[in-house]
Amino acid sequence: MIKISPNRITSVADLYLAEMEDGIKKRYKDCIHSINTFTQQPVSALLENGTGILDDQLVRKLLTASLEDIQNQYPDIDSYMRTCQLVYYSGFRINKELERRETSCKQVKRMEYREKYVDTYRSDWIEPILKKHHNYSKSKLFFDRFIDEIRRGIEVLNINLNNIFNYEKYIKAEFRHHLLNRIGIDVCPYCNRQFITQFLDKNKFKTTADLDHFYPKSQFTLFSLSIFNFVPSCQICNSRFKLDKGIKILNPYTAGFDQDTYFQILLGPNMKIDSLLGEDTDFELELVTSITGLESIPIHNNIELFNLNKVYQSHKDYVRELLYKKNAYSEAYKADLKELLSSLNLSDKELNLFQYGFALEPHEFGKRPLSKLAYDIIHRNS
């Protein structure tokens, strides 16, 4: 829901490299004798960039660069990512996807969808398998057989990569807490509802956050230790909602719910206008987006995966308070208040804090729970 500034990650890059880089270089030799079945090269070649020896710069980028940058710079890493994505997102329900695209569910459309899906993640790695399964688009059975063969190859590859990039084994709990504390994200970016608090316990940093792998480490093992694959989040979003469901959602490091996606108050047929004045909670909250077409699908997936429309109904009483304040404290009242406190030279941001308890600044949504909701209720619902 809330975009994370990449600066939060780059600010801890040197700390992270100092802790992790040497270990990867030492473990790299463990994969020299294992074969990547997609390339028929040693698994270790993924870290060599065609040089035949370990590429130190590639290792550093795997640890601290954005995943998009890594893909753009290293063709084999791009092929790995595409192949993993092809398998990970392959559990789609084709009728639902066609309905989202306002397309009929006829056989020809099913075939077209499967072909477009494969083309999205196509790489040299899967070409030999495609030739064996040239009829993959004709039915779910043929498609699943095609995906299963790729899955088996990726599973073997990931088992070997786990010798180098095992998250549970090579990131100690104390360092994980220290890293989360240094990153300094205060509120879960997936829901914007829960604090993820940092604290000091017996001179050791600890945190209430889960460290989610945006791309699951079991299926994208090469990125298990990539810091741009880490999303500090609340336990509910990570361990109850997201899990490893293979649903394409917004990556918090590249996108969030901006002005185009917002909370809207819905009045039903038996509800009164008083609800919009903060008199009661006889209304519903719904996240809506003005974005259409294929770009809207990850947004709707976020809303569904994290049950945002459902869990936010529990905040209707808080919304009622905001509506009451908005109605009671008009712009004229705000101008009078500003004049009354003129000696303090309060900014609009400070007046919003005084009036609503929130700065109502989009770039500060990640500092307090429900700040996106508060902003939308005040500015997007008239």
MOLIN-V879934 format. One record per residue. N is the residue number from 1. RES is the residue in three letters. SS is DSSP state (a for helix, b for strand, c for the rest). NEAR is the number of other C-alpha atoms within 8 Angstrom. Layout:
BEGIN
n->(N	N)
res->(RES	RES)
ss->(SS	SS)
near->(NEAR	NEAR)
END
This chain:
BEGIN
n->(1	2	3	4	5	6	7	8	9	10	11	12	13	14	15	16	17	18	19	20	21	22	23	24	25	26	27	28	29	30	31	32	33	34	35	36	37	38	39	40	41	42	43	44	45	46	47	48	49	50	51	52	53	54	55	56	57	58	59	60	61	62	63	64	65	66	67	68	69	70	71	72	73	74	75	76	77	78	79	80	81	82	83	84	85	86	87	88	89	90	91	92	93	94	95	96	97	98	99	100	101	102	103	104	105	106	107	108	109	110	111	112	113	114	115	116	117	118	119	120	121	122	123	124	125	126	127	128	129	130	131	132	133	134	135	136	137	138	139	140	141	142	143	144	145	146	147	148	149	150	151	152	153	154	155	156	157	158	159	160	161	162	163	164	165	166	167	168	169	170	171	172	173	174	175	176	177	178	179	180	181	182	183	184	185	186	187	188	189	190	191	192	193	194	195	196	197	198	199	200	201	202	203	204	205	206	207	208	209	210	211	212	213	214	215	216	217	218	219	220	221	222	223	224	225	226	227	228	229	230	231	232	233	234	235	236	237	238	239	240	241	242	243	244	245	246	247	248	249	250	251	252	253	254	255	256	257	258	259	260	261	262	263	264	265	266	267	268	269	270	271	272	273	274	275	276	277	278	279	280	281	282	283	284	285	286	287	288	289	290	291	292	293	294	295	296	297	298	299	300	301	302	303	304	305	306	307	308	309	310	311	312	313	314	315	316	317	318	319	320	321	322	323	324	325	326	327	328	329	330	331	332	333	334	335	336	337	338	339	340	341	342	343	344	345	346	347	348	349	350	351	352	353	354	355	356	357	358	359	360	361	362	363	364	365	366	367	368	369	370	371	372	373	374	375	376	377	378	379	380	381	382)
res->(MET	ILE	LYS	ILE	SER	PRO	ASN	ARG	ILE	THR	SER	VAL	ALA	ASP	LEU	TYR	LEU	ALA	GLU	MET	GLU	ASP	GLY	ILE	LYS	LYS	ARG	TYR	LYS	ASP	CYS	ILE	HIS	SER	ILE	ASN	THR	PHE	THR	GLN	GLN	PRO	VAL	SER	ALA	LEU	LEU	GLU	ASN	GLY	THR	GLY	ILE	LEU	ASP	ASP	GLN	LEU	VAL	ARG	LYS	LEU	LEU	THR	ALA	SER	LEU	GLU	ASP	ILE	GLN	ASN	GLN	TYR	PRO	ASP	ILE	ASP	SER	TYR	MET	ARG	THR	CYS	GLN	LEU	VAL	TYR	TYR	SER	GLY	PHE	ARG	ILE	ASN	LYS	GLU	LEU	GLU	ARG	ARG	GLU	THR	SER	CYS	LYS	GLN	VAL	LYS	ARG	MET	GLU	TYR	ARG	GLU	LYS	TYR	VAL	ASP	THR	TYR	ARG	SER	ASP	TRP	ILE	GLU	PRO	ILE	LEU	LYS	LYS	HIS	HIS	ASN	TYR	SER	LYS	SER	LYS	LEU	PHE	PHE	ASP	ARG	PHE	ILE	ASP	GLU	ILE	ARG	ARG	GLY	ILE	GLU	VAL	LEU	ASN	ILE	ASN	LEU	ASN	ASN	ILE	PHE	ASN	TYR	GLU	LYS	TYR	ILE	LYS	ALA	GLU	PHE	ARG	HIS	HIS	LEU	LEU	ASN	ARG	ILE	GLY	ILE	ASP	VAL	CYS	PRO	TYR	CYS	ASN	ARG	GLN	PHE	ILE	THR	GLN	PHE	LEU	ASP	LYS	ASN	LYS	PHE	LYS	THR	THR	ALA	ASP	LEU	ASP	HIS	PHE	TYR	PRO	LYS	SER	GLN	PHE	THR	LEU	PHE	SER	LEU	SER	ILE	PHE	ASN	PHE	VAL	PRO	SER	CYS	GLN	ILE	CYS	ASN	SER	ARG	PHE	LYS	LEU	ASP	LYS	GLY	ILE	LYS	ILE	LEU	ASN	PRO	TYR	THR	ALA	GLY	PHE	ASP	GLN	ASP	THR	TYR	PHE	GLN	ILE	LEU	LEU	GLY	PRO	ASN	MET	LYS	ILE	ASP	SER	LEU	LEU	GLY	GLU	ASP	THR	ASP	PHE	GLU	LEU	GLU	LEU	VAL	THR	SER	ILE	THR	GLY	LEU	GLU	SER	ILE	PRO	ILE	HIS	ASN	ASN	ILE	GLU	LEU	PHE	ASN	LEU	ASN	LYS	VAL	TYR	GLN	SER	HIS	LYS	ASP	TYR	VAL	ARG	GLU	LEU	LEU	TYR	LYS	LYS	ASN	ALA	TYR	SER	GLU	ALA	TYR	LYS	ALA	ASP	LEU	LYS	GLU	LEU	LEU	SER	SER	LEU	ASN	LEU	SER	ASP	LYS	GLU	LEU	ASN	LEU	PHE	GLN	TYR	GLY	PHE	ALA	LEU	GLU	PRO	HIS	GLU	PHE	GLY	LYS	ARG	PRO	LEU	SER	LYS	LEU	ALA	TYR	ASP	ILE	ILE	HIS	ARG	ASN	SER)
ss->(c	c	c	c	c	c	a	a	a	a	c	c	a	a	a	a	a	a	a	a	a	a	a	a	a	a	a	a	a	a	a	c	c	c	b	b	c	c	c	c	b	b	a	a	a	a	a	c	c	c	c	c	c	c	c	a	a	a	a	a	a	a	a	a	c	c	a	a	a	a	a	a	a	c	a	a	a	a	a	a	a	a	a	a	a	a	a	a	c	c	c	c	c	a	a	a	a	a	a	a	c	c	c	c	c	c	a	a	a	a	a	a	a	a	a	a	a	a	a	a	c	c	c	a	a	a	a	a	a	a	a	a	c	c	c	a	a	a	c	a	a	a	a	a	a	a	a	a	a	a	a	a	a	a	a	a	a	a	a	a	a	a	a	a	a	c	a	a	a	a	c	c	a	a	a	a	a	a	a	a	a	a	a	c	c	c	b	c	c	c	c	c	c	c	b	c	c	b	b	b	b	c	c	b	b	b	b	c	c	b	b	b	b	c	c	c	c	c	c	c	a	a	a	c	c	c	a	a	a	b	b	b	b	c	a	a	a	a	a	a	a	a	c	c	c	c	c	c	c	c	c	c	c	c	c	c	c	c	c	c	b	b	b	b	b	b	c	c	c	c	c	c	a	a	a	a	a	c	c	c	c	c	c	b	b	b	b	b	b	c	c	c	a	a	a	a	a	a	a	a	a	a	a	a	a	c	c	a	a	a	a	a	a	a	a	a	a	a	a	a	a	a	a	a	a	a	a	a	c	c	a	a	a	a	a	a	a	a	a	a	c	a	a	a	c	c	c	a	a	a	a	a	a	a	a	a	c	c	c	c	c	a	a	a	a	a	a	c	c	c	a	a	a	a	a	a	a	a	a	c	c	c)
near->(11	14	11	10	7	7	6	10	12	8	8	11	9	7	7	11	11	8	7	9	11	8	7	11	10	7	10	12	8	8	13	10	7	9	9	11	8	7	6	7	8	11	14	11	13	8	10	12	11	5	7	7	6	10	10	6	6	10	12	11	10	12	14	14	12	8	9	6	8	13	11	8	6	9	8	8	10	11	11	9	10	11	15	11	9	13	10	9	10	8	6	7	6	8	7	7	9	14	10	8	8	6	8	7	9	6	7	6	11	13	11	9	10	10	9	8	9	9	7	6	10	10	9	6	10	11	8	7	10	9	7	6	10	7	7	12	13	10	8	8	6	12	13	9	10	12	11	8	9	12	9	8	11	11	9	8	12	13	8	11	13	10	10	10	13	12	9	6	6	7	8	8	6	9	8	9	11	10	10	13	12	7	10	8	11	11	16	15	13	10	11	16	8	9	10	14	9	12	7	8	7	4	5	7	12	12	11	8	11	9	8	10	10	8	8	10	11	6	11	12	13	10	11	13	11	11	9	12	13	10	10	13	15	14	9	7	12	12	8	8	10	10	7	5	5	8	8	7	8	11	8	13	9	8	9	10	11	7	5	8	11	13	12	12	10	8	10	6	4	5	9	7	6	8	13	8	10	15	9	7	9	8	11	9	12	9	11	8	10	6	8	7	7	6	8	10	9	10	12	8	11	12	11	9	10	11	9	12	11	7	7	9	9	7	7	12	8	7	11	15	9	13	13	11	11	9	9	6	10	8	6	7	8	10	8	8	8	10	7	7	9	8	5	5	6	10	6	6	10	9	12	12	11	8	9	9	7	10	11	12	8	7	5	10	14	15	9	11	11	9	14	9	9	12	12	12	14	11	7	10	8	4)
END
